[in-house]
Amino acid sequence: MTITTRKIMARLSAGILVSSAGGLASAAAEPPTNEELQLRIQELQAQVQNLAEEAQAARQRQAVDIAEDPEPTRPADGETELQFGGFVKLDSAVSDYSDGDSATAGIGEDFLVPSTIPIGGEGGEAKYHAHAKSTRLFVKTRTRFGTGQVNTHLEIDAMGSAQGDERISNSYSQRLRHAYVDWDIDGRRSLLAGQTWSTFFNVGALPEGMDFVGPVGTIFERQPQLRYTHSIGDGSLQLAAENPATTLYNGTENPYDDNSTPDVVLRYNNNAGGLNYSIASMSRELAYENAVGQESRRGYAISLSGKYPLGADDIRFMYSYGNALGRYMGLNGYRAGIIDADGDIELIDQSGGFVALRHFWSERWRSNLVLSMTSADNPDFVGDTTASEYRSAHLNLLYSPLPGMTLGGEYIFASKQVENASGTLVDDEGDLQRLQFSVKYGF
């Protein structure tokens, strides 16, 4: 019972006692008539009713004082809402390579970059490495205009930073992740301009893990683009023109920036039952300039990906194929083509994918098992050290004791195999075993 309610009940009791006392005094002098008794009863009933109404009003005022507004006032047209967010994350890992002391490039120590797995050397001792480079900060805005709105997104982190070292302060320069404006025209059509995830990449299918990217067979690309999205029934169709770049074997540059047309991506998203899926196709030009002029070829790629719920659990998958995948798959684990002896470009058929199972042991504990593989059908004249296959397996245990906080550990096994067409290499495969621990808090 609240303080206010207790006061009102006290008043009610006092009123009844006073009325009763008055009635007893009157009774001692002269017995009341039936009409007088009826009048007193009506007066007491009215007092009870009034006090009950006061108690109800007090309870309502108290509820209003402590309750949060469930539906904040919608901003007026032209008024901009500003949002800050991101996360802080510490990654620490112990890595052991079968054919070397460490990755062939430093970035391969920060997260799994398949192409940096060494081959042909002697295995070294396991090494420990920790960093907070994946810590992220974003700024978003939202401005309403009639039935539509304009959204912007700016995001940075320090992954892949070429500035900084571990000697004293572990200072690293920030890099641009996302910077785009997205105009939602009327709730069914939108136009995006800026840098963000490639339309060819279904981010929603990426498995949950401690590693920054994850499976070797995932599509993974961010780049400047112009994208139009149109709702069709329960799904949506997207068409994008994206920034091109060409990676070729036997070339002098990686990448070449000699393209005359953008990469064109067409993607369809929809649901079927519980299945959320995406089908994407891409056509792009592979080009380079030499002393004679420009050489170019047009290639293609397709990708199917999705997520299917199993109660609280889910299965995620992705499969991609084409002769122009190149830098789009597995962090440029393969180049899209090769320059032959005549200076022509020969495109290389490639494929890859993954399947992932997420299982909740309880509301706060969960695990992910991810299996992945890619391969390239290289021509006979590629170099012996040209990558021909990658594999990876991830198994983790994640714990979320608080909203926004995740602690966990992940075991990663990854392997790289090279072509070795001449057979002269004594060893044509290397692998990595990594045990990673992370603490992440999103805000």
DAFEN-V562338 format. One record per residue. RES is the residue in one small letter. SS is DSSP state (@ for helix, = for strand, . for the rest). NEAR is the number of other ideal C-beta (glycine too) atoms within 10 Angstrom. D_LAST is the distance of its C-alpha to the last C-alpha in Angstrom with 2 decimals. Layout:
BEGIN
{{RES;SS;NEAR;D_LAST} {RES;SS;NEAR;D_LAST}}
END
This chain:
BEGIN
{{m;.;7;38.04} {t;.;11;36.46} {i;@;9;38.26} {t;@;15;39.17} {t;@;15;40.67} {r;@;11;42.66} {k;@;13;44.14} {i;@;19;45.27} {m;@;13;46.83} {a;@;10;48.62} {r;@;15;50.00} {l;@;18;51.14} {s;@;10;52.92} {a;@;10;54.58} {g;@;16;55.80} {i;@;13;57.31} {l;@;10;58.99} {v;@;10;60.48} {s;@;15;61.73} {s;@;12;63.23} {a;@;10;64.86} {g;@;11;66.38} {g;@;13;67.65} {l;@;9;69.27} {a;@;9;70.97} {s;@;13;72.35} {a;@;10;73.50} {a;@;7;75.52} {a;@;7;77.30} {e;.;8;77.75} {p;.;9;76.27} {p;.;14;73.89} {t;.;9;74.91} {n;@;7;72.96} {e;@;8;71.82} {e;@;13;70.42} {l;@;12;68.54} {q;@;11;67.02} {l;@;12;65.92} {r;@;16;64.22} {i;@;11;62.36} {q;@;10;61.07} {e;@;12;59.93} {l;@;15;58.00} {q;@;10;56.33} {a;@;10;55.26} {q;@;15;53.76} {v;@;13;51.83} {q;@;10;50.50} {n;@;14;49.41} {l;@;15;47.63} {a;@;12;45.85} {e;@;11;44.62} {e;@;16;43.39} {a;@;20;41.45} {q;@;12;39.81} {a;@;11;38.86} {a;@;16;37.38} {r;@;13;35.20} {q;@;10;33.93} {r;@;10;33.16} {q;@;14;31.24} {a;@;9;29.17} {v;@;8;28.33} {d;@;7;27.28} {i;@;6;24.64} {a;.;8;23.42} {e;.;5;20.38} {d;.;6;21.38} {p;.;5;21.02} {e;.;5;21.76} {p;.;8;20.51} {t;.;6;23.13} {r;.;8;23.14} {p;.;13;23.07} {a;.;7;26.52} {d;.;10;27.69} {g;.;8;26.79} {e;.;10;23.94} {t;=;12;20.69} {e;=;13;17.19} {l;=;10;14.53} {q;=;10;10.82} {f;=;9;8.45} {g;=;13;5.41} {g;=;16;5.65} {f;=;17;5.77} {v;=;14;8.37} {k;=;20;11.35} {l;=;16;14.87} {d;=;22;17.71} {s;=;16;21.14} {a;=;23;24.16} {v;=;14;27.89} {s;=;21;29.90} {d;=;15;33.56} {y;=;26;35.59} {s;.;18;39.01} {d;.;18;40.47} {g;.;18;38.92} {d;.;15;37.03} {s;.;16;33.85} {a;.;20;32.59} {t;.;16;34.80} {a;.;11;31.94} {g;.;14;29.17} {i;@;17;26.41} {g;@;20;27.70} {e;@;17;26.59} {d;@;22;22.90} {f;.;22;22.88} {l;.;27;25.68} {v;.;23;27.83} {p;@;27;30.98} {s;@;17;33.41} {t;@;20;32.87} {i;.;26;34.32} {p;.;21;37.62} {i;.;22;40.98} {g;.;16;44.43} {g;.;14;43.79} {e;.;11;43.86} {g;.;14;40.90} {g;.;15;39.35} {e;.;7;37.61} {a;.;13;34.08} {k;=;13;31.60} {y;=;9;28.24} {h;=;17;25.53} {a;=;15;21.96} {h;=;21;19.46} {a;.;15;15.89} {k;.;22;16.73} {s;.;19;14.40} {t;.;20;11.32} {r;=;19;10.13} {l;=;16;9.41} {f;=;16;10.37} {v;=;14;12.03} {k;=;15;13.45} {t;=;15;16.33} {r;=;16;18.38} {t;=;17;21.96} {r;=;17;24.35} {f;=;12;28.03} {g;.;8;30.21} {t;.;10;29.49} {g;=;15;27.21} {q;=;21;24.30} {v;=;17;23.12} {n;=;16;19.64} {t;=;18;18.56} {h;=;19;15.96} {l;=;17;15.74} {e;=;20;13.90} {i;=;18;14.78} {d;=;22;14.79} {a;.;20;17.73} {m;.;19;19.15} {g;.;15;22.90} {s;.;16;23.27} {a;.;9;26.96} {q;.;10;26.54} {g;.;14;26.01} {d;.;10;27.33} {e;.;11;27.01} {r;.;7;29.87} {i;.;6;28.27} {s;.;8;24.82} {n;.;13;23.28} {s;.;12;22.39} {y;.;20;21.65} {s;.;11;21.68} {q;.;14;18.96} {r;=;15;19.93} {l;=;11;19.46} {r;=;18;17.90} {h;=;17;17.90} {a;=;14;19.70} {y;=;19;21.24} {v;=;14;22.37} {d;=;18;22.85} {w;=;16;25.50} {d;=;19;25.61} {i;.;17;29.27} {d;.;11;30.04} {g;.;10;27.75} {r;.;13;29.97} {r;=;14;30.16} {s;=;21;27.70} {l;=;14;28.10} {l;=;20;25.53} {a;=;13;26.34} {g;=;16;24.57} {q;=;18;22.99} {t;=;21;20.94} {w;=;18;21.69} {s;.;23;25.43} {t;.;26;26.77} {f;.;27;28.61} {f;.;26;25.44} {n;.;25;24.04} {v;@;14;20.44} {g;@;13;20.16} {a;@;21;22.86} {l;.;22;21.22} {p;.;25;21.06} {e;.;18;18.10} {g;.;23;18.59} {m;.;29;17.78} {d;.;23;19.80} {f;.;20;18.34} {v;.;16;20.81} {g;.;24;22.78} {p;.;32;26.30} {v;.;30;29.05} {g;.;26;30.12} {t;.;29;27.11} {i;=;25;27.28} {f;.;19;24.67} {e;.;18;24.99} {r;=;17;23.21} {q;=;20;25.61} {p;=;14;26.78} {q;=;21;28.24} {l;=;15;29.56} {r;=;21;28.82} {y;=;15;30.38} {t;=;20;29.29} {h;=;13;31.66} {s;=;14;31.30} {i;=;11;34.32} {g;.;6;34.69} {d;.;9;31.71} {g;=;15;30.80} {s;=;17;30.21} {l;=;14;32.05} {q;=;19;30.55} {l;=;14;32.65} {a;=;22;31.39} {a;=;16;33.04} {e;=;22;31.07} {n;.;16;31.71} {p;.;20;34.37} {a;.;20;35.02} {t;=;26;37.79} {t;.;18;37.90} {l;=;25;41.44} {y;=;20;43.35} {n;.;17;46.39} {g;.;17;44.88} {t;.;9;44.44} {e;.;12;40.93} {n;.;13;37.67} {p;.;18;36.55} {y;=;19;39.25} {d;.;12;38.26} {d;.;18;41.52} {n;.;19;40.57} {s;.;9;42.19} {t;.;13;40.09} {p;.;17;36.39} {d;=;24;35.08} {v;=;18;35.41} {v;=;24;33.19} {l;=;15;33.90} {r;=;22;31.56} {y;=;14;31.79} {n;=;21;29.08} {n;=;16;30.00} {n;=;12;30.04} {a;=;11;33.02} {g;.;7;32.78} {g;.;10;29.55} {l;=;12;29.55} {n;=;19;27.16} {y;=;19;28.84} {s;=;24;29.19} {i;=;16;32.38} {a;=;23;32.32} {s;=;15;35.28} {m;=;25;35.58} {s;=;15;38.56} {r;=;27;38.46} {e;=;19;40.93} {l;=;26;41.40} {a;=;20;43.33} {y;=;22;44.56} {e;=;13;47.23} {n;.;12;50.18} {a;.;5;53.43} {v;.;7;54.96} {g;.;8;52.16} {q;=;12;49.13} {e;=;18;48.85} {s;=;16;46.50} {r;=;18;45.91} {r;=;14;43.83} {g;=;20;41.95} {y;=;15;39.82} {a;=;25;37.16} {i;=;14;35.80} {s;=;27;32.77} {l;=;16;32.21} {s;=;25;28.93} {g;=;20;27.31} {k;=;22;25.69} {y;=;15;27.70} {p;=;13;26.45} {l;=;11;28.47} {g;.;7;27.39} {a;.;11;23.98} {d;=;13;24.70} {d;=;19;25.11} {i;=;15;27.08} {r;=;23;25.94} {f;=;17;28.48} {m;=;26;29.50} {y;=;14;32.93} {s;=;26;33.97} {y;=;16;37.44} {g;=;23;39.28} {n;.;19;41.19} {a;.;24;38.55} {l;.;32;35.38} {g;@;27;35.43} {r;@;20;32.21} {y;@;27;30.29} {m;=;32;30.44} {g;.;28;29.25} {l;.;20;28.18} {n;.;20;31.73} {g;.;24;33.37} {y;.;27;36.50} {r;.;25;37.98} {a;.;29;39.08} {g;=;25;42.77} {i;=;20;45.48} {i;=;17;48.11} {d;.;13;51.55} {a;.;7;54.77} {d;.;7;55.72} {g;.;13;52.43} {d;.;11;51.31} {i;=;21;47.87} {e;=;19;47.81} {l;=;20;44.68} {i;.;23;43.43} {d;.;14;42.57} {q;=;25;39.32} {s;=;17;37.35} {g;=;26;34.38} {g;=;22;31.85} {f;=;26;29.97} {v;=;17;29.64} {a;=;24;26.79} {l;=;16;26.69} {r;=;22;23.62} {h;=;14;24.72} {f;=;14;23.01} {w;.;11;24.91} {s;.;8;23.23} {e;.;8;20.22} {r;.;12;18.16} {w;=;14;20.24} {r;=;20;20.93} {s;=;17;22.74} {n;=;22;23.38} {l;=;14;26.77} {v;=;27;27.16} {l;=;16;30.58} {s;=;24;31.23} {m;=;18;34.21} {t;=;26;35.48} {s;=;17;38.98} {a;=;24;40.96} {d;.;10;44.63} {n;.;22;45.65} {p;.;16;49.17} {d;.;7;51.77} {f;.;13;51.75} {v;.;20;48.16} {g;.;14;47.87} {d;.;14;47.86} {t;.;12;44.36} {t;.;20;42.82} {a;=;22;40.11} {s;=;19;41.34} {e;=;19;38.85} {y;=;26;35.43} {r;=;20;34.17} {s;=;26;31.04} {a;=;17;29.90} {h;=;27;26.51} {l;=;15;26.09} {n;=;22;23.00} {l;=;15;21.88} {l;=;22;18.22} {y;=;14;17.02} {s;.;15;13.98} {p;.;9;14.74} {l;.;9;11.63} {p;.;7;9.37} {g;.;11;6.68} {m;=;14;9.02} {t;=;20;12.00} {l;=;17;15.06} {g;=;21;18.08} {g;=;16;21.24} {e;=;23;22.99} {y;=;14;26.63} {i;=;24;27.54} {f;=;13;31.11} {a;=;22;32.02} {s;=;20;35.44} {k;=;24;37.08} {q;=;17;40.69} {v;=;21;42.78} {e;.;19;45.81} {n;.;19;48.58} {a;.;17;51.15} {s;.;9;53.91} {g;.;8;53.40} {t;.;8;53.69} {l;.;15;50.33} {v;.;7;50.70} {d;.;13;47.06} {d;.;18;45.17} {e;=;18;42.02} {g;=;21;39.22} {d;=;19;36.26} {l;=;24;33.06} {q;=;15;31.75} {r;=;22;28.29} {l;=;16;26.38} {q;=;24;22.69} {f;=;15;20.18} {s;=;22;16.43} {v;=;15;13.49} {k;=;20;10.00} {y;=;16;6.62} {g;=;13;3.79} {f;.;10;0.00}}
END
